[in-house]
């Protein structure tokens, strides 16, 4: 049986029957495996680089010194350790009456810090930073440039911290794990942990944060994290929490999540196109082998034997195509890495075997799902097909056989996505588009029946009659063409809209400076100075410190909640704000904005979910010794990636009148433009200017990497889309050839047939293009709204492009497939058909 199947495979290959199927499978697997190889390495690399923002794989943050037993446990597990101690203090320059001071964020570090990434240092302001190979030497400190400008110091000058005087040896240009915590707002002064005791700054009641940095093998880190969590829960420890890439750094975490979703989307669209291309190729193979199947049945083969022959043939094709496709995909991902060039500053980790296995499995799954149903139909070809050619051929699509293909495809989407929500949404879009496109195509065919005689033209009647003569094939052609075009539109016009929307969430000119501690009497002066320096979008917002005491008159503490984040939020003071107009970057998701007639509060939607708050709940805050009670009248969605000033809770001015407050603002300074910042801190010593440019830059680098990846991977998906379009247009080529030859034999002119074909292809292509535009718009809006969580703007270009591309593809495909029919005698055409 295998030998016979092998001979049949060779014959079909020489006849060209398997070439399109093999090419479709190679391109499909190459597209998917290139995505898999690159995503596998890129995700690993992104996560590795993102760990630099933590300085470790895991952080343990406490309000008291790290227990020695915890460090011993980590060392026993073979993990690397480093420690930091962060606290605010005054940095003093000069002596006696000439002394000037500046609030600084002191950070004491132990050898080995940081475990991930590098602190970059320079010897002069605006100098190029180089990676530090160690920590500050005893008796020396590294400082932010803001310390020098505020205190009129230079590298090499002394700086006093508490009871000890240090020498400034280096400037900090980049501190990977700085983050945006409240104590990190002040300029940094970094010293060796061995010098802390000599300063005498750590006293009972001091506001200190101790951190234990942990790094090692992921499995070992995860086990130690679980051990720590169990200790915290068992011993009921307060003020202790762990932080990893998944639980900390919300800006980078959100960006990485969107990056993975964008890459997954490309893989899903490739999978969709691959499935359609393979299904169309397998269907054409089945239609061309109906007669051969009938002959085999006449020669004595049973249904099971016929099925086995073709299953073995397809299995060989599947294995060969999958192996070649996986190899092409592996080679292609190196091209992508080469193209990225400067964007990938660090070497990516080596590829794992998983993408190759996934590519092979994908190829076989596609064949099983979309080639098996036609094979199962071939087994039912009757013997008398040999002599009764007018008998209807097996139906190309039946619910029973193609349900397997549909189920397999949905499973493939979920597997490729790595994200249930994204996979289900894309699968729902595919299935919905399949059903919707088929239904609309059927309605269009029905409506053409009444329009057949509306135009007195023979070519028009030929075209309408041809479409209605084979409704099943016409619907399949329109649906396949629409699905292929829809995916291409998603990856061209819609892709650009999605990327633009993502970029706008964290644009290149996103704020990279925060200014806090602005006093009310300084507000007008600071606004004028910002305007003079042409700094746009630097809105000032009031900031009020308040502690949440009760919800609906029920007093709350950290013990009132189970979730660790909820406990931390309740145990600390909130940064409240008050304003009459909602910030432009906020969006109401429930309720209404203030009318300022009575006390009201607007709460961030994520905070409301964490604390189980809803519209109408009453919050009680303590602000500067006074109690403020406000009902929640709205919930807001914030775009944290915008890096703008955001507040969890905003209370209307009616409830916050005469409350003590300072002001905060954020703005963008071009790289290297530090003069304004230096002047600001010198003229207003109480202000703290926070430079978050490194955070914004890291986020922008991730976005640029992903956009470049999408641009490259688009070529593979484009190749799959071209195959789908070709398969859709070639699916009825044989039947069209016979019909054209027969019509010419019955007296139809070349001009009539040519015009008829153009009309037919214009109707099919135009309808498919409009359906594709509609589907791409719906899917694009759904992805932006439900998955990527950013604004979506309708683009009429999608509809124009859909109709134009659909008609053009149909015209080109029709001309390529039928050009020879009109140039040769009818008898020759009928003999060849």
Secondary structure, DSSP 8 states (H G I E B T S, - for coil): -HHHHHHHHHHHHHTTTTHHHHHHHHHHHHHHHHHHHHHHHHHHHHHHHHGGGTTSSEEEEESS---HHHHHHHHHTT-EEEEEEEEEEEEEESSGGG-EEEEEEEEEE-TT--SSS--EEESSTT---EE-SS---TTEEEE-HHHHHHHT--TT-EEEETTEEEEEEEEEEE-TT-TT-GGGSSEEEEEEGGGHHHHT---TT--EEEEEEEES-HHHHHHHHHHHHHHHHHTT-SSEEEE-TTTS-HHHHHHHHHHHHHHHHHHHHHHHHHHHHHHHHHHHHHHHTHHHHHHHHHTT--HHHHHHHHHHHHHHHHHHHHHHHHHHHHHHHHHHHHHHGGG--S------SHHHHHHHHHHHHHHHHHTHHHHHHHTT--GGGGT-TTS----S--HHHHHHHHHHHHHHHHHHHS-HHHHHHHHHHHHHHHHHHHHHHHHHHHHHHHHTTTS--HHHHHHHHHHHHTHHHHHHHHHHHHHHHHHHHIIIIIHHHHHHHHHHHT-TT---EEEEEE-GGGHHHHHHHHHHTT--S--EEEEEEEEEEEETTEE--GGG-SSHHHHHHHHS-EEEEE-SS--TT-EEEEE----SSS-EEEEEHHHHHHTT--TT-EEEEEETTEEEEEEEEEEEE--GGG-----SEEE-TTTSTT---EEEEEE---TT--HHHHHHHHH-TT-EEEE-HHHHHHHHHHHHHHHHHHHHHHHHHHHHHHHHHHHHHHTTHHHHHHHHHHHHHTT--HHHHHHHHHHHHHHHHHHHHHHHHHHHHHHHHHIIIIII-S-----THHHHHHHHHHHHHHHHHHHHHHTTGGGS-HHHHHHH-
